[in-house]
Amino acid sequence: MTRPLDGITVVSLEHAVAAPFCARQLADLGARVIKVERPGSGDFARGYDSRVRGQSSHFTWLNRNKESLALDLKDPASLEALKQLLGTADVLLQNLAPGAAARMGLSYEALHAAFPRLIVCDISGYGDNGPYRDKKAYDLLIQSEAGFLSVTGTPETPSKSGISVADIAAGMYAYTNILSALLLRGKTGEGSHIDVSMLEALGEWMGYPMYYAFEGAAPPPRTGASHASIYPYGPFVAGDGGTVMLGLQNEREWKIFCDQVLLAPALATDARFDSNAKRNANRAELQAEILRIFGLLNASDVVQRLDEAGIANAHVNDMAGLWAHPQLLARQRFAQVDTPVGTVPALLPPGRNNQYDYRMDAVPAVGEHTAAILDALQLPADALAAVRKASGL
């Protein structure tokens, strides 16, 4: 079968999350991704933890389908070998420290004359110009700069996202920009320079709270797991201690909720609650009413009433619940992936296409493919020997 990115080669100077996440999406679609790592230690995300049979959870998640090329880029012969490799590539992706790639002669400006079809994608915290250009950026710092913490958490405590949301946002925009650049190159024959900023990526995702606070208006409050501006929408505890997540979107659903779930139709027209704005303003009083009624029921009874009434609801799952989610299992969304520590399950990428299956190949060991990649470059014997020595081969 033919995959969309079969025949596309991506060289990625990547570490941590943002660029590896982007590169893995490209590899899932068939691209050959050559991951350039430090000899010996490799991508420092390999050492974040040892939760997957001694291997890092981040690394296992982000690095299937890739070839690992261990190069010491401070070594001139190794850097020259990398530049020769770029002559065979379609994309250079990098999220090194600000300015590091340019200092090695790997900027778009430095490469474009030699490789006019090469697409260069730089991921950084703040972009390649402006007063924050050289500022280091980690996921939590960008969550803070983008105002994400100001709208996430409880009224008392701002909270970070439980996942690397700024890195993931940047990785996804790098991925879609690279796909767009490949389409554009098909029309113009010329490569592009893509500059992806983590701040701008997460800033785009902050569009709703930004407009909610338009022209100095009050921002949405932090409301824990509840919706900041729609009520009731969030977690509610039943009489057996179980938690049910539910959400209402409009006045029709509010009336059905009162009639069929709470069995309290008078609440629908109560002057305190007869519009979303009023329910939101008086949420403490409404919460007390809902919890009083739910307190007479088990969580399963609440869910049954919600389902019968057609009101949206969900389980409050933990990670064990996600691994065992009946919907994911019924749709056969798990595959097996080889790793240096054995075979592990992995979620298939979102979106099914009836014309092809995603690649679900192995997670590489550090430098696993170095020898094969160097041999394919057909370097002069002395240059090859120097690179092999610097790479620890």
C-alpha positions as CSV (number, residue, x, y, z in Angstrom):
1,M,0.0,0.0,0.0
2,T,1.1,3.6,-0.6
3,R,1.2,6.0,2.3
4,P,1.0,9.8,1.9
5,L,4.7,10.5,2.8
6,D,6.4,7.5,1.3
7,G,9.6,8.6,-0.3
8,I,9.9,11.7,1.9
9,T,13.1,11.9,4.1
10,V,13.2,14.0,7.2
11,V,16.4,14.8,9.1
12,S,15.5,15.8,12.7
13,L,17.9,17.5,15.2
14,E,15.4,16.8,18.0
15,H,15.1,16.3,21.7
16,A,12.4,16.4,24.4
17,V,8.8,16.7,23.0
18,A,8.0,19.3,20.3
19,A,10.1,18.2,17.4
20,P,10.0,14.5,18.2
21,F,6.2,14.7,18.3
22,C,6.1,16.4,14.9
23,A,8.6,14.0,13.4
24,R,6.7,11.0,14.6
25,Q,3.5,12.2,12.9
26,L,5.4,12.5,9.7
27,A,6.9,9.0,10.2
28,D,3.5,7.5,10.9
29,L,2.4,8.7,7.4
30,G,5.4,6.9,5.8
31,A,8.2,9.4,5.9
32,R,11.7,8.2,6.6
33,V,12.8,10.1,9.8
34,I,16.5,10.1,10.7
35,K,16.8,11.3,14.3
36,V,20.2,12.8,15.0
37,E,21.3,12.1,18.6
38,R,24.3,12.6,20.8
39,P,26.6,9.6,20.7
40,G,26.2,7.5,23.9
41,S,23.4,9.3,25.8
42,G,21.2,10.3,22.9
43,D,18.1,12.5,23.2
44,F,17.9,13.5,26.9
45,A,14.2,12.5,26.9
46,R,15.5,8.9,27.0
47,G,16.4,9.6,30.7
48,Y,13.2,11.3,31.8
49,D,12.0,8.2,33.6
50,S,12.2,4.4,33.4
51,R,8.4,3.5,33.5
52,V,8.3,1.4,30.3
53,R,10.4,-1.6,31.4
54,G,13.3,0.6,32.1
55,Q,12.7,2.9,29.1
56,S,11.4,6.5,29.2
57,S,7.6,6.9,28.8
58,H,8.1,10.1,26.8
59,F,10.7,8.5,24.5
60,T,8.5,5.4,23.9
61,W,5.6,7.6,23.0
62,L,7.4,9.9,20.6
63,N,10.0,7.9,18.7
64,R,8.6,4.9,16.9
65,N,9.3,4.6,13.2
66,K,12.6,6.5,13.4
67,E,16.2,5.7,12.5
68,S,18.8,6.9,15.1
69,L,21.9,8.5,13.8
70,A,24.5,9.2,16.5
71,L,26.7,12.2,15.5
72,D,28.9,14.5,17.5
73,L,28.0,17.8,15.7
74,K,30.9,19.6,17.4
75,D,33.2,17.4,15.2
76,P,33.8,19.0,11.8
77,A,33.8,15.8,9.9
78,S,30.5,14.7,11.5
79,L,28.9,18.1,10.8
80,E,30.0,17.8,7.2
81,A,28.5,14.3,6.9
82,L,25.2,15.7,8.2
83,K,25.3,18.4,5.5
84,Q,25.9,15.7,2.9
85,L,22.9,13.8,4.3
86,L,20.8,16.9,3.9
87,G,21.4,16.7,0.2
88,T,19.3,13.6,0.2
89,A,16.6,15.0,2.4
90,D,13.3,16.8,1.9
91,V,13.0,18.3,5.4
92,L,15.3,19.5,8.1
93,L,13.5,19.8,11.5
94,Q,15.1,21.1,14.6
95,N,14.3,22.3,18.1
96,L,17.9,22.9,19.5
97,A,18.6,25.8,21.8
98,P,18.0,29.2,20.3
99,G,20.6,30.0,17.6
100,A,22.4,26.6,17.9
101,A,21.5,25.3,14.4
102,A,22.4,28.6,12.8
103,R,25.8,28.6,14.4
104,M,26.5,25.2,12.8
105,G,25.6,26.6,9.4
106,L,22.2,24.8,9.4
107,S,19.9,27.9,9.0
108,Y,17.6,28.1,6.0
109,E,19.6,31.0,4.6
110,A,22.8,28.9,4.8
111,L,21.3,25.8,3.3
112,H,18.9,27.1,0.6
113,A,21.5,27.9,-2.1
114,A,22.9,24.4,-1.9
115,F,19.6,22.6,-1.4
116,P,16.8,24.8,-2.9
117,R,14.1,22.1,-2.4
118,L,14.9,21.5,1.3
119,I,12.2,22.6,3.7
120,V,13.7,23.9,7.0
121,C,11.4,23.9,10.1
122,D,12.7,25.6,13.2
123,I,10.8,25.1,16.5
124,S,11.6,27.5,19.3
125,G,10.0,29.0,22.4
126,Y,9.5,32.5,21.0
127,G,10.4,32.6,17.3
128,D,13.4,33.8,15.4
129,N,13.1,37.5,16.1
130,G,11.8,39.8,18.8
131,P,13.0,40.6,22.3
132,Y,12.4,37.0,23.6
133,R,14.2,35.4,20.7
134,D,17.2,34.1,22.7
135,K,15.2,33.2,25.9
136,K,15.1,29.6,26.9
137,A,11.7,28.0,26.9
138,Y,10.3,24.9,28.5
139,D,6.7,23.7,28.4
140,L,5.6,25.0,31.8
141,L,7.3,28.4,31.2
142,I,5.3,28.8,27.9
143,Q,2.1,27.7,29.7
144,S,2.8,30.6,32.1
145,E,3.7,33.2,29.4
146,A,0.7,32.3,27.3
147,G,-1.8,32.8,30.2
148,F,-2.7,29.1,30.3
149,L,-2.1,28.9,34.0
150,S,-4.4,31.9,34.6
151,V,-7.4,30.0,33.4
152,T,-6.5,26.5,34.6
153,G,-6.9,25.2,38.1
154,T,-9.0,26.2,41.0
155,P,-9.9,29.7,42.2
156,E,-7.1,29.4,44.9
157,T,-4.4,27.6,42.8
158,P,-3.3,28.1,39.2
159,S,-2.5,24.7,37.7
160,K,-0.3,23.5,34.8
161,S,-1.6,21.1,32.2
162,G,-1.0,17.4,33.1
163,I,0.6,17.0,29.7
164,S,3.2,19.0,27.7
165,V,0.5,21.1,26.0
166,A,2.8,23.9,24.7
167,D,5.2,21.4,23.2
168,I,2.4,19.4,21.7
169,A,0.8,22.5,20.2
170,A,4.1,23.5,18.6
171,G,4.7,20.0,17.3
172,M,1.3,19.9,15.7
173,Y,1.7,23.3,14.0
174,A,5.2,22.2,12.8
175,Y,3.6,19.0,11.4
176,T,0.8,20.8,9.5
177,N,3.2,23.5,8.3
178,I,5.6,20.9,6.9
179,L,2.7,19.1,5.1
180,S,1.7,22.5,3.7
181,A,5.3,23.2,2.6
182,L,5.5,19.9,0.8
183,L,2.3,20.7,-1.1
184,L,3.7,24.1,-1.9
185,R,7.0,22.7,-3.1
186,G,5.0,20.5,-5.5
187,K,3.7,23.7,-7.1
188,T,6.8,25.9,-7.0
189,G,9.6,23.4,-6.8
190,E,11.2,25.4,-4.0
191,G,11.6,24.6,-0.3
192,S,10.3,26.8,2.5
193,H,11.5,28.2,5.9
194,I,9.1,27.5,8.7
195,D,9.4,29.3,12.0
196,V,7.2,27.8,14.7
197,S,7.0,29.5,18.1
198,M,5.7,27.6,21.1
199,L,4.2,30.8,22.5
200,E,2.3,31.5,19.3
201,A,1.1,27.9,19.0
202,L,-0.3,27.8,22.6
203,G,-1.5,31.4,22.1
204,E,-3.7,30.2,19.3
205,W,-5.3,27.7,21.6
206,M,-6.0,30.4,24.1
207,G,-8.3,32.2,21.6
208,Y,-11.5,31.7,23.6
209,P,-10.2,33.2,26.9
210,M,-8.5,36.0,25.1
211,Y,-11.7,37.1,23.4
212,Y,-13.7,36.5,26.6
213,A,-11.4,39.1,28.2
214,F,-11.6,41.4,25.2
215,E,-10.9,45.1,25.7
216,G,-10.1,44.7,29.4
217,A,-13.1,42.5,30.4
218,A,-12.8,40.1,33.2
219,P,-11.1,36.9,32.2
220,P,-12.8,33.5,32.6
221,P,-12.4,32.3,36.2
222,R,-10.5,29.2,37.2
223,T,-13.1,26.6,38.0
224,G,-11.3,23.3,38.4
225,A,-12.8,20.6,36.3
226,S,-16.0,22.6,35.7
227,H,-16.6,24.8,32.7
228,A,-15.7,28.4,33.3
229,S,-18.8,29.9,31.6
230,I,-21.4,27.1,31.2
231,Y,-23.3,25.6,34.1
232,P,-24.0,22.8,35.0
233,Y,-20.9,21.4,33.1
234,G,-18.4,19.5,35.2
235,P,-18.0,16.8,37.9
236,F,-20.8,16.0,40.4
237,V,-20.5,13.5,43.2
238,A,-23.3,10.9,43.7
239,G,-24.5,9.3,46.9
240,D,-22.0,6.3,46.7
241,G,-19.0,8.7,46.3
242,G,-18.7,8.1,42.6
243,T,-18.1,11.1,40.3
244,V,-20.1,11.8,37.2
245,M,-19.0,14.3,34.5
246,L,-21.9,15.9,32.7
247,G,-22.4,18.8,30.4
248,L,-25.4,20.9,29.2
249,Q,-25.1,23.1,26.1
250,N,-28.5,24.9,25.8
251,E,-31.8,25.7,27.3
252,R,-33.6,22.7,25.8
253,E,-31.1,20.4,27.5
254,W,-31.5,22.3,30.8
255,K,-35.3,21.7,30.8
256,I,-34.8,18.0,30.0
257,F,-32.1,17.7,32.7
258,C,-34.6,19.2,35.3
259,D,-37.5,17.1,34.1
260,Q,-35.9,13.7,33.5
261,V,-32.7,13.6,35.5
262,L,-33.3,15.7,38.6
263,L,-37.1,15.0,38.5
264,A,-37.5,18.6,39.6
265,P,-39.2,20.4,36.7
266,A,-39.7,23.6,38.7
267,L,-36.0,24.3,38.7
268,A,-36.1,24.8,34.9
269,T,-38.1,28.0,35.4
270,D,-36.7,29.1,38.7
271,A,-35.7,32.7,38.3
272,R,-32.3,32.0,39.6
273,F,-31.6,29.4,37.0
274,D,-33.7,30.1,33.8
275,S,-30.7,31.1,31.6
276,N,-27.1,30.0,31.4
277,A,-25.9,33.4,32.6
278,K,-28.0,33.1,35.7
279,R,-27.0,29.5,36.4
280,N,-23.4,30.6,36.0
281,A,-23.8,33.5,38.4
282,N,-25.7,31.3,40.9
283,R,-23.7,28.1,40.5
284,A,-23.2,27.6,44.2
285,E,-26.9,27.5,44.8
286,L,-27.6,25.2,41.8
287,Q,-24.7,22.9,42.7
288,A,-26.3,22.4,46.2
289,E,-29.6,21.4,44.6
290,I,-28.0,19.0,42.1
291,L,-25.8,17.4,44.8
292,R,-28.8,17.0,47.1
293,I,-30.7,15.0,44.5
294,F,-27.6,13.1,43.3
295,G,-26.8,12.3,46.9
296,L,-29.9,10.0,46.9
297,L,-28.6,8.0,43.9
298,N,-25.6,5.8,43.0
299,A,-23.3,7.1,40.2
300,S,-24.6,4.3,37.9
301,D,-28.2,5.5,38.5
302,V,-27.2,9.1,37.6
303,V,-25.5,7.9,34.4
304,Q,-28.5,5.8,33.5
305,R,-30.8,8.8,33.9
306,L,-28.5,11.0,31.9
307,D,-28.2,8.5,29.1
308,E,-32.0,8.0,28.9
309,A,-32.5,11.8,28.8
310,G,-29.8,12.2,26.1
311,I,-27.6,14.4,28.3
312,A,-23.9,14.2,27.6
313,N,-21.9,12.5,30.3
314,A,-18.6,10.7,30.9
315,H,-16.6,8.6,33.3
316,V,-13.8,10.3,35.2
317,N,-11.1,7.8,34.1
318,D,-7.6,7.4,35.3
319,M,-4.8,6.0,33.1
320,A,-5.7,2.4,33.8
321,G,-9.2,3.3,32.6
322,L,-7.8,4.7,29.4
323,W,-5.7,1.6,28.7
324,A,-8.8,-0.5,29.2
325,H,-11.3,1.9,27.6
326,P,-14.0,-0.3,26.0
327,Q,-14.4,2.1,23.0
328,L,-10.7,2.0,22.1
329,L,-10.7,-1.8,22.5
330,A,-13.8,-2.2,20.4
331,R,-12.4,-0.1,17.6
332,Q,-9.0,-2.0,17.8
333,R,-7.0,1.2,18.4
334,F,-4.0,-0.5,19.9
335,A,-1.1,-1.9,18.0
336,Q,2.2,-3.5,19.0
337,V,5.5,-1.7,18.6
338,D,9.0,-3.0,19.1
339,T,11.4,-1.2,21.3
340,P,14.9,-1.8,22.7
341,V,13.2,-3.3,25.8
342,G,10.7,-5.5,24.0
343,T,7.3,-5.1,22.4
344,V,4.8,-2.7,23.9
345,P,1.3,-1.6,23.0
346,A,0.7,1.8,21.4
347,L,-2.3,3.8,20.3
348,L,-2.8,4.1,16.6
349,P,-2.7,7.7,15.3
350,P,-6.1,9.5,15.3
351,G,-8.0,9.3,12.1
352,R,-8.5,6.2,10.0
353,N,-8.0,6.3,6.3
354,N,-9.4,3.4,4.1
355,Q,-6.5,3.7,1.6
356,Y,-3.5,2.9,3.9
357,D,-2.5,1.8,7.4
358,Y,-0.1,3.9,9.6
359,R,3.4,2.8,10.1
360,M,3.9,1.3,13.6
361,D,7.6,0.4,13.4
362,A,10.2,0.1,16.2
363,V,11.5,2.7,18.6
364,P,15.3,2.8,18.0
365,A,18.2,2.4,20.4
366,V,20.8,5.2,20.4
367,G,22.8,5.2,17.2
368,E,21.2,2.0,16.0
369,H,21.3,3.0,12.4
370,T,24.5,5.1,12.4
371,A,26.7,2.7,10.5
372,A,24.1,2.0,7.8
373,I,23.4,5.7,7.2
374,L,27.0,6.6,7.1
375,D,27.9,3.8,4.7
376,A,25.0,4.9,2.4
377,L,26.6,8.4,2.2
378,Q,29.7,6.9,0.5
379,L,32.0,9.3,2.3
380,P,35.7,9.3,1.5
381,A,37.5,6.7,3.6
382,D,39.3,9.2,5.8
383,A,36.2,11.2,6.4
384,L,34.2,8.1,7.1
385,A,36.8,6.9,9.6
386,A,36.8,10.3,11.4
387,V,33.0,10.3,11.7
388,R,32.9,6.8,12.9
389,K,35.5,7.5,15.5
390,A,33.6,10.6,16.7
391,S,30.4,8.7,16.8
392,G,31.9,5.9,18.9
393,L,31.7,3.2,16.2
